[in-house]
Amino acid sequence: LYRPFRFLRLSAGPTWDYAAWGGNGGVTLVPVNWWITPLLGLEAGHYLRSDYSKLVHNDSADVAQMKPLLRKVDYSYTAVDLGLELGSPRGFAFTLKVGLSWVWITANGTGTKTSDGGTTLSLTDPSLRATLPSAKLGFQYWF
């Protein structure tokens, strides 16, 4: 986290989600510096393509047929948050932010499921796009 000006905070760093490493960056605008301070933030990140199939521990035939889709997964996100910071603008402070997150997930590969009746479902490179509510709780110490 870097604060080049009192009203601007820049952040960047590594991220990890139990299966993959990635990176994220963000910008936070701080219009005033009081004990209770409003915040507006924008954040974006991307996880490197990874194998999520190792997180699935169900070995049923249905899961095994779709498991190839989890071997090469791309995951990116963006979030916009409004929040409050409680505490000293020059020391320790808590933050609470709420907002919206946009998520893009793409599974590279093909998964096929055949039902008992002979119907076959095949998915090739499926993707998921979602808009979700988000909440963040954090603390920081400026020195």
Secondary structure, 3 states (H helix, E strand, C coil): CEEEECCEEEEEEEEECCCCEEEEEEEEECCCCCCEEEEEEEEEEEEEEECCHHHCCCCCHHHHHHHHHHCCEEEEEEEEEEEEEEECCCCEEEEEEEEEEEEEEEECCEEEEECCCCCEEEEECCEEEEEEEEEEEEEEECC
